[in-house]
Amino acid sequence: MESVWAARPPGLYLAGVLSMAEHEPTRDEALSLLTEYNENEALIKHAMAVEAVMRYCARKRGENPEKWGVIGLVHDLDYERFPERHCRKSAEILRERSWPEEYVRAVLSHGWGICTDVEPKTDLEKTLFAIDELTGLVAATALVRPSRSVLDMAPKSVKKKWKEKSFAAGVNRDVIEKGAAMLGVDVIALIEDAIMGMREAADAIGLKGEAGSPE
């Protein structure tokens, strides 16, 4: 039987191959991959927090929130199973699944200077690099508030905790500052973006709490 491609002009065949190569992963695909490699609830909530902030920042900059969000969701894909190969193992997994190289590079770049030498170049990469650590500080700050929520939290609350080096000591503040400088924004503005993005996923990431009136 004649091949389905044999009856088509070569141009259509090439178009078919190109469209497959340019397939953009969906959120469902990203979430399925995330939960395949991660069972730790805290890691999954962190991934969702980063996703939410990436989507918020993408809309604010007039970029594609689906692409930014999906990359945010899988940025720590390998962390639970392969912490010693963080970022590099994620790249292998994503390439095996034929994810676009743009997505792979973005995931690698968030570990720049820590576990990779892939420097963030695009706004997407710089944003991911900047907000990854920051979401942890925002979450930790929310959880010590009476409301245990991001819904009624102002940037000044996070900035106050920023100065307490013993608070959320695992959060690398130097990375956040470096990311803000890359983006050409003040840290307080970056904190506001993180809070606004995380508010959109507050229930899913366990930070809805019992919010009252904003500060």
C-alpha positions as CSV (number, residue, x, y, z in Angstrom):
1,M,0.0,0.0,0.0
2,E,1.3,3.4,-0.9
3,S,2.6,5.5,2.0
4,V,0.4,8.3,3.1
5,W,3.4,10.6,2.6
6,A,4.2,9.3,-0.8
7,A,1.1,10.9,-2.3
8,R,2.1,14.3,-1.0
9,P,4.5,16.9,-2.4
10,P,7.9,17.0,-0.5
11,G,7.0,20.4,0.8
12,L,4.1,19.0,2.8
13,Y,6.2,16.2,4.1
14,L,8.8,18.7,5.4
15,A,6.0,20.8,6.9
16,G,4.8,17.8,8.7
17,V,8.2,17.1,10.1
18,L,8.7,20.7,11.1
19,S,5.4,20.9,12.9
20,M,6.3,17.9,14.9
21,A,9.6,19.4,15.8
22,E,8.0,22.6,16.9
23,H,5.4,21.0,19.1
24,E,5.0,23.0,22.3
25,P,4.5,20.9,25.4
26,T,1.2,21.5,27.2
27,R,0.7,22.0,30.9
28,D,-0.9,18.5,31.2
29,E,2.2,17.0,29.7
30,A,4.4,19.0,32.0
31,L,2.4,18.1,35.1
32,S,2.4,14.4,34.1
33,L,6.2,14.5,33.7
34,L,6.6,16.4,37.0
35,T,4.6,13.9,39.0
36,E,6.3,10.9,37.2
37,Y,9.6,12.0,38.7
38,N,8.5,13.7,41.9
39,E,6.3,12.5,44.8
40,N,7.4,15.0,47.4
41,E,4.5,17.4,48.0
42,A,6.8,20.3,48.9
43,L,8.7,20.0,45.6
44,I,5.5,19.8,43.6
45,K,4.1,22.9,45.3
46,H,7.3,24.7,44.7
47,A,7.1,23.8,41.0
48,M,3.5,25.1,40.9
49,A,4.6,28.3,42.6
50,V,7.3,29.0,40.1
51,E,4.9,28.2,37.3
52,A,2.4,30.7,38.6
53,V,5.0,33.5,38.9
54,M,6.3,32.7,35.4
55,R,2.8,33.0,34.0
56,Y,2.2,36.2,35.8
57,C,5.5,37.7,34.6
58,A,4.9,36.5,31.0
59,R,1.6,38.3,30.8
60,K,3.1,41.4,32.4
61,R,5.8,41.4,29.7
62,G,3.5,40.5,26.8
63,E,5.0,37.1,26.4
64,N,3.6,33.6,26.1
65,P,2.3,32.6,29.6
66,E,1.8,28.9,28.6
67,K,5.4,28.5,27.5
68,W,6.8,30.3,30.5
69,G,4.5,28.4,32.9
70,V,5.3,25.0,31.5
71,I,9.0,25.7,31.8
72,G,8.5,26.8,35.4
73,L,6.6,23.7,36.2
74,V,9.4,21.3,35.0
75,H,12.4,23.4,36.1
76,D,13.2,21.1,39.0
77,L,12.1,18.0,37.3
78,D,15.1,15.9,38.4
79,Y,15.6,17.3,41.9
80,E,14.0,14.5,43.9
81,R,15.6,11.5,42.2
82,F,18.8,13.0,40.9
83,P,19.9,15.9,43.1
84,E,23.6,15.3,42.3
85,R,22.8,15.8,38.6
86,H,20.3,18.6,39.1
87,C,19.4,20.4,35.8
88,R,21.6,18.2,33.7
89,K,19.4,15.1,34.3
90,S,16.3,17.3,33.5
91,A,17.9,18.2,30.2
92,E,18.4,14.5,29.4
93,I,14.8,13.6,30.3
94,L,13.3,16.5,28.3
95,R,15.4,15.7,25.2
96,E,14.4,12.1,25.4
97,R,10.8,13.3,25.3
98,S,11.6,15.5,22.3
99,W,11.0,18.8,24.1
100,P,12.1,21.9,22.2
101,E,15.7,22.9,22.9
102,E,14.5,26.4,24.0
103,Y,12.7,24.7,26.9
104,V,15.7,22.6,27.7
105,R,18.1,25.5,27.7
106,A,15.8,27.5,30.0
107,V,15.8,24.7,32.5
108,L,19.5,24.4,32.4
109,S,20.0,28.1,32.8
110,H,18.3,28.4,36.1
111,G,21.2,26.5,37.6
112,W,23.8,28.9,36.2
113,G,26.8,29.3,38.5
114,I,25.5,26.6,40.8
115,C,25.3,23.4,38.8
116,T,25.5,24.5,35.2
117,D,27.5,26.9,33.1
118,V,24.5,27.9,31.0
119,E,24.0,31.6,31.5
120,P,20.5,33.1,31.3
121,K,20.2,35.2,28.2
122,T,16.5,35.7,27.4
123,D,13.9,37.4,29.5
124,L,12.3,34.0,30.2
125,E,15.6,32.5,31.4
126,K,16.5,35.6,33.5
127,T,13.0,35.6,35.1
128,L,13.2,31.9,36.0
129,F,16.7,32.3,37.4
130,A,15.5,35.3,39.5
131,I,12.3,34.0,40.9
132,D,13.2,30.3,41.6
133,E,14.8,31.1,45.0
134,L,12.5,34.0,45.7
135,T,9.3,31.9,45.7
136,G,10.8,29.9,48.6
137,L,11.3,33.1,50.6
138,V,7.8,34.3,49.8
139,A,6.3,31.0,50.9
140,A,8.3,30.8,54.1
141,T,7.3,34.4,55.0
142,A,3.6,33.6,54.3
143,L,3.7,30.6,56.5
144,V,4.9,32.5,59.6
145,R,2.2,35.1,59.3
146,P,-1.1,34.7,61.4
147,S,-3.1,34.2,58.2
148,R,-0.5,31.7,56.7
149,S,-1.4,33.3,53.3
150,V,0.0,35.2,50.4
151,L,-3.3,36.8,49.7
152,D,-2.9,39.5,52.4
153,M,0.9,39.9,52.3
154,A,2.7,42.9,51.1
155,P,6.3,43.0,49.7
156,K,7.5,44.8,52.8
157,S,6.9,41.6,54.8
158,V,9.2,39.6,52.6
159,K,11.8,42.4,52.5
160,K,11.8,42.5,56.3
161,K,12.5,38.7,56.5
162,W,15.1,39.1,53.8
163,K,17.3,40.9,56.3
164,E,17.1,38.1,58.8
165,K,19.8,35.8,57.4
166,S,18.8,33.0,59.8
167,F,15.3,33.0,58.3
168,A,14.9,30.6,55.4
169,A,18.6,30.4,55.4
170,G,18.6,28.0,52.5
171,V,17.3,30.7,50.2
172,N,20.2,32.1,48.2
173,R,19.6,35.9,48.3
174,D,22.7,36.6,46.1
175,V,21.0,34.6,43.3
176,I,17.9,36.7,43.7
177,E,19.8,39.9,43.6
178,K,21.8,38.8,40.6
179,G,18.6,37.8,38.8
180,A,17.0,41.2,39.6
181,A,20.1,42.9,38.2
182,M,19.9,40.9,35.0
183,L,16.3,42.0,34.5
184,G,17.0,45.6,35.4
185,V,14.5,45.7,38.2
186,D,14.6,46.4,41.9
187,V,14.4,43.4,44.3
188,I,11.2,44.9,45.9
189,A,9.6,44.9,42.4
190,L,10.6,41.3,41.9
191,I,9.1,40.4,45.3
192,E,5.8,42.0,44.3
193,D,5.7,40.1,41.0
194,A,6.4,36.8,43.0
195,I,3.6,37.6,45.4
196,M,1.1,38.5,42.7
197,G,1.9,35.4,40.7
198,M,1.7,33.1,43.8
199,R,-1.7,34.6,44.8
200,E,-3.1,33.1,41.6
201,A,-2.1,29.6,42.7
202,A,-2.5,30.2,46.5
203,D,-4.9,27.3,47.0
204,A,-2.9,24.8,45.0
205,I,0.4,25.7,46.7
206,G,-1.0,25.7,50.2
207,L,-0.8,29.4,50.8
208,K,-4.4,30.5,50.8
209,G,-4.6,30.3,54.6
210,E,-7.1,32.5,56.3
211,A,-6.4,35.8,54.6
212,G,-7.8,39.0,56.0
213,S,-7.4,42.5,54.7
214,P,-4.2,43.3,52.7
215,E,-1.5,45.2,54.6
